[in-house]
Each structure stands twice: as structure tokens, then as C-alpha cells.
Amino acid sequence: MNPSFLQFPRIIRSAGSPYETGVQTGRQLGPDFAVYIDQYLSTGPFLHPHFNRQRHQEESMAICASYPERFRQELEGLARGAGISLKKVAEWVSAEACMSDACSGFLLYDGEKTWIGRNNDLWSPHLWGFARHRAVSHKIPVTTFGLAGDVFSATGLNQAGLWLHYNYLKAPDQNHDSSLAQPCYLQLVDMLESCESHEDVTSFLQSYPRQDGMMLFVSDARNNKHGIFECTCHDIVYRPLPKEMGSCFLVGTNHYTQAPYENSSHPDRADSLSRYRRLETLLSDFSTGQLTASFNSLRTVLADEGVEKRQSHYGTVYANLYYPETGEFWYTFGGYPAASCGRWRKGTR
């Protein structure tokens, strides 16, 4: 790992227009950001086996040109602030579309408190573990987690009390010819910046098609509504957390659980089922009252060897816990595997 990466701030704050937030972030990273991007893109295995980097370099600007203007402006600002080429930034952010990650998450209600847990599993573990606080003009301020300088993310929360994170699902109804379809990583940030409630998220998902599937965990603290959307490119199926029944939990990994998509294929369904069943086993002790839910006890769930991924180059790159009633959240900012060995930090909404 290049020592210059150690100088990147683990938490980056920015405010203003989309362009201004990008410039402010880029300035905090500097020209070493280009080296960081090259490290990320050269890792190799996290991309599709037939990924052609040269072709991707040629197509990346066109991919970014299809993004909404708000994001194009931020990407331009990020490149300008860091003093690197926009093409380099475009190649980096658009490579997200070439990943198939394998993540684990849960929603737990122990009869008194609600908790959300999340492991994000991907390649290049030494490059992850950063947080961004963005207050874009005329948008809801958000906090997201992931790579240094991430414009997009798979995990975040906003000032309205909404928590969102997603796991990858392989959609059975993919249609890459749809000009209106958005990448899931873009949709998540878009939702955080524009949605204040569970109902807003539902409306958004019904209004905008996706380029692939996702399992979206939603926690709406203000309205006390929590659940999981299982999304294909065009459809959504919802699993609510049934708190009216007392202690309960929901688990999600990387396969559909609801009709009519529960038998849809996934590249590694056996692994997804294994992590799913292990989480069910561990969480049952909390729902029956045998264990008390807390940061320490639930961190142990995420760090379990049957849940956390621990390969040398691929595994749990960051982990999160969230307690919506108070707005407290915990996240890892370096250390691998993240759930068991990461450096956990506490924050508040």
C-alpha cells in the first residue's frame, strides 16, 4: 500500500453546490488520489472476469455523461480539486457497475430497541474505511461510507433520520438498453438526498428502473418503519419488520427470498444461503431474550466466522451498526477483516 494513502482524512466534510462539494473533497485528497484510483482499478479479481480495462477507459466518460447533472458536477469538482483528470475519476466511479459484491445485513427488534447491522464485502480491503458528510445545496445532508472520496456509496444515512444500505442481487429482468435505468449505487445516494420517509423511498423505487437488482435495507426512524426491499430492475417486493408481533428480525444476503423471484440465480447462491442461515441462528438468541442487543454483542454477530468474509484479498471491507431511536451509528475506518479487526468509531446523525 502506498504510504500516501495513510494521509487521507478518514472523514471528509463538504458543503455547497455539487461542484463545490466535489472541489472541497478533491482538495483534501490531492494528486495522490490518482495513485489510489489506479490501485483500486488494478486489483483485478473484483471485476468481471472478462473486464477489459482499456475498453472501459474509452467508455467511462460516456457512462458518466449519462448520470444526472447533479452528480456530473460533483465529479467535475472532485477532479478539479484533486488536480487530476476527469477521465481518471470517471473510470473509477463507473467501474462500480462491474462489481458483484457479497454482503450481509440484518434488522433486529428485541422488544424495545431496533438495530441495523451491515457487512460490506468486496476487494481491495486496504483501500476502504472512509466516511463523507455532504450538505449539498437544496438537498438533505447525508453521511455515506466506503472508499476515499466516494461520490456514490452502498451505505448511508441522512439528516431526516433515514438509513439505507443495499446488498447486490442479480436481477432476472435486466434490460441494459433502458436509457432511464440507473445504477444502484447512484440511486442510493439520490434517495438519501431526496427522501425523508419510508414512503418517499417506496415512491422512488417505483419511479426509477435500475440497471441490476438490489436488496435495500430501510430504516425510517421518524415514522418507526423498517424493512427490506428486494428489487429487480423494474419490480420491488417488500418485507416489513413486524414489530407488532414483538421481538423479531429480518436477514438479507445476496439472494431473493420472496415470490416470484426467490428461485432466481446468483453467482454463488450456496455462500449466500450459508451466511443467511448463520445470521438467522445468531439473531434468534436476541429475539428470544437469551442475549441482550448492544453494540458489543451485535458487533460479535457481524464478526462471526460464518458471516464475515476473511479471504486475503476479498472480504468484509467495512462494517456498520445503527441504532435509529437515538441516531447513533458505528462504522469501521480501516483494519481488516473489518467487523472483527476494524477500528470502530461512533457517530451520531
LOSEDO-528448 format. One record per atom (N, C-alpha, C): x, y, z. Coordinates in steps of 0.05 Angstrom, whole numbers, plus 32768, in hexadecimal, padded with zeros to 4 digits. Each point is the difference from the previous one (the first is absolute). Layout:
N
XYZ;...
This chain:
349
80117FE88000;7FEF80188000;801180198000;7FFA80127FEF;800F801A7FFF;7FFC800F801A;80168008800D;7FFE800E801A;7FEF801A7FFE;7FFF800C7FE8;7FF180197FFE;7FE37FFC8006;7FF57FE77FFD;7FE47FFC8006;7FFB8004801E;80147FFB8010;7FFC8004801D;7FFB801D8008;800780127FEE;7FFC801C8005;7FE4800A7FF8;7FF07FEF7FF3;7FE580087FF9;7FF08003801A;7FF080158003;7FEE80028017;7FEB7FEA7FFF;7FFB7FF48016;7FEC7FEA8001;7FE4800B7FFF;7FFC80198008;7FE6800C7FFE;8003801A7FF0;7FF080037FEB;800180187FEF;7FE6800E8002;8001801A8005;7FE780118001;800180147FEA;7FE980057FF4;7FFD80147FEB;7FE4800B7FFF;7FFD80187FF5;7FE6800C7FFF;800080147FE9;7FE880047FF4;7FFD80147FEB;7FF37FF37FE7;8006800B7FE9;7FF57FF57FE8;800D7FE47FFA;7FF47FF07FEF;800D7FE67FFA;801D80047FF7;800580147FEF;801C80057FF7;801280078018;7FF680118011;801080098017;80067FE98013;7FED7FEF8005;80057FE98012;80167FEE7FF3;7FFF7FFD7FE6;80157FF07FF3;801B800D8002;8002801A7FFB;8019800E8002;800C7FFD801D;7FEF80058014;80097FFE801C;800B7FE48006;7FF27FEC7FF7;80097FE48004;801A7FFB7FF2;800280087FE7;80187FFC7FF0;8018800D800D;7FFD8018800A;8016800E800D;800A7FF18018;7FEF7FF3800F;80087FF18017;800F7FE67FF9;7FFC7FF77FE8;800E7FE77FF7;801A80067FF0;7FFF80147FEF;801780097FF1;80077FED7FE9;801780057FF3;80077FF17FE8;80067FE28006;80067FF98019;80047FE38006;7FE67FF07FFC;7FEA800E7FFD;7FE77FF37FFB;80017FF07FE6;800F80097FEC;80047FF27FE7;800D7FE58004;80147FFF8012;800E7FE78006;7FED7FED800E;7FF1800B8012;7FEB7FF0800F;7FED7FF37FEC;7FF680107FED;7FEE7FF57FEB;800D7FEA7FF0;801980047FF8;800E7FEB7FF1;80037FE68010;80058003801A;80027FE88011;7FE57FF18000;7FEB800F8002;7FE57FF58001;7FF97FF17FE6;8006800D7FE9;7FF87FF57FE7;80137FE97FF7;80177FFF800B;80137FEB7FF8;7FFE7FE78011;7FEE80008014;7FFE7FE98012;7FF87FE77FF0;7FEE80037FED;7FFA7FEB7FED;7FE97FEE8007;80027FEE8014;7FEC7FEC8004;7FE4800B8007;7FFF8018800B;7FE5800A8008;7FF080087FE8;800C80017FE8;7FF280077FE8;7FF77FE67FF2;7FEE80037FED;7FF77FE97FF1;80187FF37FF3;80007FE57FFD;80177FF27FF4;8007800B7FE4;7FED80097FF1;800580097FE5;8002801F7FFF;8004800C8017;8003801E8000;801880087FEF;7FFB80137FEF;8016800B7FEF;8005801C8008;80168005800E;8005801B800B;800380157FEA;800D7FF87FEB;800480147FEA;7FE580097FF5;7FEF7FEC7FFB;7FE580077FF5;7FF180118015;80037FF88019;7FF2800F8015;800A801D8001;801A80047FFD;800B801B8000;7FF380117FE9;7FFC7FF37FEA;7FF4800E7FE9;7FE380068004;7FF27FEF800F;7FE380038003;7FF880108019;801380048013;7FF9800B801A;7FF4801C7FFE;800A80107FEF;7FF6801C7FFE;7FE37FFF7FF6;7FFA7FEE7FEE;7FE47FFE7FF6;7FEE7FF68016;800A7FEE8011;7FEF7FF68016;7FFA80178013;8014800F8007;7FFC80168013;7FEF80167FF3;800180047FE6;7FEF80137FF3;7FE27FFA8003;7FFA7FE68005;7FE47FF88004;7FF68005801C;801280078013;7FF78005801B;7FF1801A8001;7FEE80048014;7FF380198004;801480178004;7FF880187FF8;801380178000;800B8004801C;7FF17FFD8015;800A8004801B;80197FF08005;80017FE67FF7;80177FEF8004;801780077FED;7FF980077FE7;801580087FEE;800F8018800A;7FF28013800C;800D8018800B;80137FF98017;7FF77FEE8011;80117FF88016;80197FF27FF7;7FFE7FEF7FEC;80177FF27FF5;801480137FF3;7FF580147FF2;801280157FF5;800E800F8016;7FF280078015;800D800E8017;80157FEE800E;7FFA7FE68003;80137FEE800C;801A7FFF7FF1;7FFE7FFE7FE5;80187FFF7FF0;800F801B8002;7FF280167FFF;800D801A8001;800E8004801B;7FF27FF98016;800C8004801A;80187FEF8005;80007FE77FF6;80177FEE8004;801680067FEC;7FFB800F7FEB;801480057FEC;80067FE87FEE;7FEB7FF07FFB;80037FE97FEE;7FEC80027FEA;80027FEE7FEC;7FEE80027FE9;7FE47FF68007;7FED800C7FF3;7FE47FF78003;7FFD7FE37FF5;800F7FFA7FEC;7FFF7FE57FF5;80087FEB8014;801580078010;80097FED8015;7FEA7FFC8015;7FF380158008;7FEA7FFE8013;7FE87FF17FF4;7FFA80057FE7;7FEA7FF27FF2;80057FE27FFF;80197FF97FFA;80077FE37FFE;7FFC7FF3801B;8006800E8015;7FFE7FF5801C;7FE37FFC8007;7FEF80157FFE;7FE57FFE800A;7FEF7FED7FEF;80057FFF7FE6;7FF07FEF7FEF;80087FE38002;80177FFA800B;80087FE48004;7FEE7FF28015;7FF2800F8010;7FED7FF58014;7FEC7FED7FF2;7FF980077FE7;7FED7FF07FF2;800A7FE47FF9;801A7FFB8003;800C7FE77FF8;80047FED8018;7FF580088017;80047FF08018;7FE87FEE8006;80057FEA800D;7FEC7FEF800C;80087FFA801C;7FF880118013;80097FFD801B;7FEE7FEC800F;80097FF78017;7FF27FEC8010;7FFF800A801D;7FE9800B8007;7FFE800E801A;7FEB7FF38012;800180078019;7FED7FF58014;7FF480168011;7FE67FFE8006;7FF480148011;7FE87FF6800F;7FF8800F8014;7FE87FF8800F;7FF28018800C;7FE77FFC8007;7FF080138010;7FF67FF08018;8003800B8018;7FF97FF18018;7FF080128012;7FE97FF6800A;7FF1800D8015;7FFF7FED8018;800B80088017;80027FEE8017;7FE980038014;7FEB800E7FF7;7FE980068012;8001801C800A;8017800D7FFF;8003801B800A;800F80127FEC;80147FF57FF4;801280107FEE;80027FF47FE5;800580117FEC;80047FF77FE5;801E80047FF9;800B7FEC7FF2;801C80027FF8;80037FF87FE3;8013800C7FF2;80077FF87FE5;801D7FF97FFF;80077FEA7FF4;801C7FF87FFD;80077FFB7FE3;801A80047FF9;80087FFE7FE5;801D7FF97FFC;80067FEC7FF0;801B7FFA7FF7;800180057FE2;801380107FF6;800380057FE4;80197FF07FF7;7FFC7FED7FEF;80167FEE7FF7;800980077FE4;801A80057FFD;800A80077FE5;801E7FFC7FFF;800C80077FE9;801D7FFD7FFC;800F8019800A;801A7FFE8000;801280168008;7FFA800A801D;80017FEE8014;7FF88008801B;80108018800B;801980037FF8;80118016800B;7FF8801B7FF6;7FEE80027FED;7FF8801A7FF4;7FE6800A800C;7FF37FF18011;7FE58008800A;8002800C801C;7FE88008800A;7FFE800A801B;8000801E8003;7FF1800E7FEF;7FFE801D8001;7FE280088003;7FFD80198009;7FE5800B8003;7FFF801C7FF4;7FE980077FF4;7FFC801A7FF4;7FE7800D800C;800280198009;7FE980108008;7FFC80157FEA;7FE97FFF7FF2;7FFB80137FEB;7FE6800F8005;8001801A7FFD;7FE880118002;7FFE800F7FE5;7FF57FF37FED;7FFD800C7FE5;7FE980138001;800380177FF4;7FEC80157FFF;7FE57FF57FF7;7FEB8006800F;7FE47FF87FF9;7FFC7FE28001;80127FF2800D;7FFD7FE38004;80027FFA801E;7FF77FE88008;80027FF8801C;801D7FF88006;800C800B8015;801B7FF88007;80027FE28005;80167FF37FF7;80037FE38002;801C7FF9800A;80027FE8800C;801A7FF48007;80017FE57FF2;80157FFB7FF1;80037FE77FF2;801B7FF38007;80037FE67FFC;80177FF18007;800B7FF17FE8;801B7FFD7FFF;800B7FF17FEA;801D80067FFA;800680067FE7;801B80077FF7;8006801E8005;801980077FFF;8008801C8003;7FF480107FE9;7FF280168006;7FF580117FEC;7FE87FF67FF2;7FF47FEA800A;7FE97FF47FF2;7FEA80147FFA;7FF880037FE7;7FE9800F7FF9;7FE77FEF8004;80037FE67FFA;7FEA7FED8003;80077FED8017;7FEC7FF28009;80047FEE8017;7FEA7FEB8001;80057FEB800F;7FEB7FEC8005;7FF58002801C;800A80138011;7FF78003801B;8000801D8009;7FEA8008800D;7FFF801C8009;7FE780068010;80008018800B;7FE9800A800F;7FFE801E7FFB;7FE8800B8005;7FFD801D7FFC;7FF5800E8018;7FFF801A7FFF;7FF880108017;7FE27FFD8006;7FF17FF57FEE;7FE37FFC8005;7FFB7FE68010;80167FF18007;7FFD7FE8800F;7FFC7FE77FF0;800880017FE6;7FFD7FE97FEF;801B7FF27FFC;80007FE68005;80177FEF7FFB;7FFB7FEE7FE9;80137FFE7FED;7FFE7FEE7FE9;801A7FF27FFC;7FFE7FE67FFB;80177FF27FF5;7FF67FEA7FEE;80117FF87FEC;7FF67FEA7FEF;80157FEB7FFC;7FF77FE87FFA;80107FE97FF8;7FFA7FFA7FE3;80147FF67FF2;7FFC7FFA7FE4;7FED7FE87FFC;7FEE80027FED;7FF07FEA7FF6;800280007FE2;80007FE87FF5;80007FFE7FE2;7FE480007FF6;7FF980157FF1;7FE580037FF7;7FF97FED7FE9;7FE97FF38001;7FF87FEF7FEA;7FF4800E7FE8;7FFC801B8003;7FF2800F7FEB;801280177FF5;801A7FFA7FFE;801280157FF7;7FFA80097FE4;8002801A7FFC;7FFC800C7FE6;801380177FFD;80187FFB7FF6;801480158000;7FFB80157FEA;7FEB7FFB7FF0;7FFA80147FEB;7FEF8017800B;7FF77FFD8019;7FEF8015800B;801080198007;7FFA80157FF3;800F80198004;7FF9800D801B;7FEA7FF8800C;7FF7800B801A;800B7FF18018;800B7FE87FFB;80097FF08017;8019800D800D;80007FFF801B;8016800C800F;80107FEA800E;801A80038004;800F7FEE8011;7FF68002801D;80017FEA800E;7FF57FFF801B;801180128013;801A80027FFB;801180118011;7FF8801D7FFD;7FF880087FE9;7FF7801C7FFB;7FE58004800D;7FEE7FEC7FFD;7FE58003800C;80018003801E;80127FF2800D;80018002801D;8006801C800A;8014800D7FF4;8007801B8008;7FE980137FF8;7FF57FFC7FE9;7FEA80107FF7;7FE87FFF8014;7FFA7FE88009;7FEA7FFC8013;8007800E801B;80187FFD8009;8007800D801A;7FFE801E7FFE;8006800C7FE9;8000801D7FFD;7FE4800A7FFB;7FED7FEF7FF8;7FE5800A7FF9;7FE97FF4800F;80057FEB800F;7FEA7FF2800E;80018005801E;7FE98005800C;7FFE8005801D;7FF27FEA800E;7FF47FED7FF2;7FF07FEC800D;80017FE57FF1;7FF67FEC800D;7FFC7FE57FF4;7FEF80037FE7;7FEB80108001;7FED80037FE9;800F800D7FE9;801180138006;8010800D7FEA;80117FEC7FF2;800D7FEE800F;80117FEC7FF4;7FF07FED7FEF;7FE97FF88009;7FEE7FEE7FF1;7FF9800D7FE5;7FF8801A8001;7FF9800F7FE8;801880017FED;80188006800A;801880027FF0;80057FE57FF2;7FFF7FEA800F;80067FE67FF4;7FEC7FF87FEA;7FE780098004;7FEB7FFB7FEC;800380117FE7;800E80178003;800180137FEA;80187FFD7FEE;80167FF5800B;801A7FFF7FF1;80097FE37FFD;80037FF67FE7;800B7FE57FFC;801D80008007;800A7FE88006;801C7FFC8007;800F7FEF7FEB;801A80028000;80107FF17FED;80047FE38009;7FFC7FFB8019;80027FE5800B;7FF07FFF801A;80007FE9800D;7FF07FFD8018;800E80098019;7FF080058015;800C8006801A;7FED7FF98016;800B7FF88017;7FF27FFC8019;800480198011;7FEB80118002;8003801A800D;7FF57FFF801D;801180048013;7FF88002801C;7FF8801D8006;7FE98003800C;7FF5801B8005;7FF88003801E;800A8015800C;7FF78007801B;7FF8801D8001;7FE680048005;7FF5801B8002;7FFA8005801D;8013800E800E;7FFE8004801D;7FE880118008;7FFB80157FF0;7FEA80128008;7FE57FF37FFF;7FFC7FEE7FED;7FE67FF37FFE;80007FE3800A;80177FF8800C;80027FE6800C;7FF87FE97FED;800B80027FE7;7FFB7FEC7FEC;801A7FF57FF6;80027FE68000;801A7FF37FF9;7FFA7FE77FEF;80107FFB7FEC;7FFC7FE87FF0;80147FFD7FEA;7FFC7FED7FEF;80127FFA7FEA;7FF07FFE7FE6;800A800F7FEC;7FF57FFE7FE5;80127FED7FF0;7FF47FED7FF2;800F7FEF7FEE;7FF880097FE4;8014800C7FF2;7FFB800F7FE7;800C7FF17FE8;7FF17FFD7FEB;800A7FF97FE6;8005801A7FF1;80047FFF7FE7;800480197FF1;7FE680117FFF;7FE97FF28000;7FE7800F7FFD;7FEC7FFA8016;80037FEC8010;7FED7FF98015;800C8002801C;7FEE80028014;80098000801C;7FED7FEE8010;800B7FF18012;7FF07FF18014;800A8008801B;7FEE80058013;8007800B801A;7FFC7FED8016;80147FFF8012;7FFE7FF08019;800180148018;7FEA8004800E;800080128017;800B7FF28019;800C80108012;80087FF5801A;7FE780008011;7FF57FE88007;7FE67FFF800E;80018005801E;800680198007;80048007801C;7FE67FFC8011;7FE980017FF3;7FE77FFC800F;7FFE7FE4800C;80117FEE7FF6;80007FE4800A;80147FFC8017;800D80168008;80147FFD8015;801C7FFD7FF4;80127FF3800F;801B7FFC7FF6;80017FF27FE5;8010800B7FEE;80017FF57FE5;801980097FF2;80067FF47FE9;801780097FF0;7FFC7FF97FE3;800E800E7FEF;80027FFA7FE3;801D7FFD7FF8;80067FEE7FEE;801B7FFB7FF7;800180037FE1;8016800B7FF6;800380017FE3;801D7FFC7FF9;80057FEF7FEB;801B7FFD7FF6;800080067FE2;80027FEC7FEE;800280067FE4;7FEE7FEE7FEE;7FE97FF9800B;7FED7FF07FF0;7FE4800A8007;7FED7FFE7FED;7FE480088005;7FF37FEB8012;7FEF800A8012;7FF27FEE8012;7FE280007FFB;7FF680137FF0;7FE380047FFD;7FF77FF97FE4;7FE87FF57FFE;7FF47FFA7FE6;7FFB801A7FF0;800380007FE6;80057FE87FEF;801D7FFB7FF9;8013800D800F;801C7FFF7FF8;80127FEF8012;7FF47FF28013;80107FF28014;80127FEB7FF4;7FFA7FF67FE8;80117FEC7FF4;8012800B7FEA;8002801B7FFF;8012800C7FEC;801D7FF88006;80107FFF7FEB;801C7FF78004;80118016800B;80167FF7800D;80148012800A;801B7FF27FFB;8015800F7FFA;801A7FF37FFA;800A7FED8016;7FF980068019;80097FEE8016;7FEA7FFE8014;7FEA7FF37FF8;7FE87FFE8011;80067FF0801A;80117FEC7FFE;80067FEF8017;800D80118016;801380117FF9;800D80128013;7FEC8013800C;7FEE800B7FF0;7FEC80138009;7FED7FF28014;7FF87FE87FFA;7FEE7FF18012;800E7FFA801A;80197FF97FFF;80107FFA8018;800180178013;800780187FF5;800180188011;7FE48008800B;7FEC7FFC7FEF;7FE480068008;7FF87FEE8018;80057FE77FFE;7FF77FED8015;80108004801A;801A80077FFD;801080058018;7FF68019800E;7FF980157FF1;7FF48018800D;7FE67FF9800E;7FEF7FF07FF4;7FE77FF8800C;80057FF2801B;80147FEE8000;80067FF28019;800A80138016;801280127FF9;800B80128013;7FEB8014800B;7FEF800A7FEF;7FEC80148008;7FE97FF48010;7FFB7FE67FFD;7FEA7FF4800F;80048002801E;801980018009;80068003801D;7FF8801B800A;800080147FEF;7FF8801B8008;7FE280027FFF;7FF37FF47FED;7FE380027FFE;7FF27FF08016;800D7FEC800B;7FF47FF18015;8009800A801C;801080148001;8008800C8019;80187FF3800E;800C7FEC7FF3;80177FF3800C;801980128000;800180127FED;801680147FFF;7FF4801C7FFE;800E8014800B;7FF7801B7FFF;800E800F7FE9;7FF1800E7FF0;800B800E7FE9;800F80198009;801880037FF7;801180178005;801580027FEA;800F80168000;801580027FEC;80137FE98002;80097FF98018;80147FEB8003;7FF67FE57FF8;7FE77FF98008;7FF57FE67FFA;7FFA7FFD7FE2;7FF780167FF3;7FF97FFE7FE4;801980027FEE;8014800D800A;801980007FF1;800B7FE47FFF;7FFC7FF08014;80087FE48001;7FF17FF07FEA;7FE780077FFC;7FF17FF27FEA;800C80067FE5;800680197FFB;800D80077FE6;801B7FF47FFD;800E7FFC8016;801C7FF58000;80007FE28001;7FEA7FF38001;7FFF7FE38000;800D7FF47FE7;800E7FEA8003;800F7FF47FEA;7FED7FF67FEA;7FE77FFB8007;7FED7FF77FEC;7FF280177FF1;800580198009;7FF480177FF4;801480127FF3;80168006800E;801580127FF6;80107FF17FEB;8007800E7FEA;80127FF47FEB;801D80088007;80127FEC7FFE;801B80048009;80167FF77FED;7FFB80007FE6;80157FF97FEE;801680157FFE;80177FF97FF7;801780138001;7FFB80197FEF;7FF37FFE7FEA;7FFC80177FEE;7FE280087FFD;7FEF7FF0800C;7FE380057FFE;7FF37FF9801A;7FEF8012800A;7FF27FFB8018;7FF18018800A;7FFA8001801A;7FF18016800D;801280188002;7FFB80137FEE;801180187FFE;7FF780168013;7FE780018006;7FF780128016;7FE67FF5800B;7FFA80088019;7FE87FF6800E;7FF38018800E;7FE67FFD8004;7FF08015800D;7FEC7FF48014;7FFA800F8014;7FE87FFB8012;7FF2801B8004;7FE67FFF8001;7FF080188002;7FE97FFC8014;7FFC80138011;7FEB80008014;7FEE80187FFB;7FEA7FFC7FF0;7FF180177FF6;7FF180118015;7FF97FF38017;7FF1800F8014;80108018800B;801A7FFE8001;80118016800A;8010800D7FE9;80017FF47FE9;8010800A7FEA;801E7FF98002;80077FEE8013;801C7FF88003;80077FEB7FEB;801880027FF6;800A7FEC7FED;801D7FFB8005;80097FE87FF8;801C7FF88003;800A7FF67FE4;801980067FFA;800B7FF87FE7;801E7FFB8003;800B7FF07FEE;801D7FFB8001;800E80117FEC;8017800B8008;801080117FEF;801C7FF57FFD;80027FE87FF5;80197FF27FFC;80027FE88012;80137FEE7FF9;80027FE6800E;7FF17FEB7FF1;800C7FE87FFE;7FF47FEB7FF0;80057FE5800D;7FEC7FEE8000;7FE480037FF8;7FF280158012;7FEE800F7FF4;7FF78018800D;7FEF7FFB8019;7FEE7FED7FFF;7FEE7FFC8017;800F7FF68019;80147FEF7FFC;800F7FF48017;801980108007;800D800C7FEC;8019800D8004;8001801E7FF9;7FE9800A7FF7;7FFF801C7FF8;800180138017;800780197FFB;800080148015;7FE5800E8000;7FF07FF98013;7FE480098001;8000801D800C;7FEE80107FF4;7FFC801C800A;7FE280058002;7FF9800F8014;7FE480078005;7FFA801C7FF6;7FE880037FF4;7FF7801A7FF6;7FE280038007;7FF680187FFB;7FE380058003;7FF6800F7FE8;7FE77FFB7FFA;7FF3800C7FE9;8000801F8002;
